[in-house]
Amino acid sequence: MKRLLLFLAGTTAVQVAAAQGLQVTRNPVADASASRSAAAPTVVRVLSTRSHMQCPLPGKNTRLLSIDSPREWEDTIERQDEVTALGRKVRWARERVLVYALESKPYAGVRLDSPSRVIRLAHGVLYWPVRQVQPETGANKASVLTRPCVMTTIDRAYWQRIKVVPARP
């Protein structure tokens, strides 16, 4: 009975304080779980984007990855430093790099770009808009295989998966 009275007194005090325009301190644990269940979409800022006709990422297959540190960059990207590949230094404490590469193509002209200045993050999934530009009909065969990719530097955020979504033309 005492607990019930204390609970009712506490909720009444919160309602009165809120009605008077006073700031109410809430339970941070309860608020965190409530905000997780509501999980409104947020956005992650895109800081830079660079397209490559011949991706510095090794391999021939389609790949999507996030690079989180200078060591991971060195272990992942072949023969290019950050400035050459991205056009700028990466501030690894505050930023990450996303890379999306297509499989090798026998013709030139296929290009990827990421036109958006923000990337949507919802329910642990980062939805990265990428536009694929196809070569004109009857494009010449390339003398070597090309492998288009796009690299994007973004603000650091937490996500569980990355999903590439087609960008509007």
Buried (B, 14 or more C-beta within 10 A) or exposed (E): EEEEEEEEEEEEEBEEEEEEEEEEEEEEEEEEEEEEEEEEEEBBEBBBBBBBBEBBBEEEEEBBBBBEEEEBBEEBBEEBEBEEBBEEEBEBEEBBBBBBBBEBBEEBBBBBBBEBEEBBBEEEBBBBBBBBEEBEEEEEEBEEEBBBBBBBBBBEEEBEEBEBEEBEE
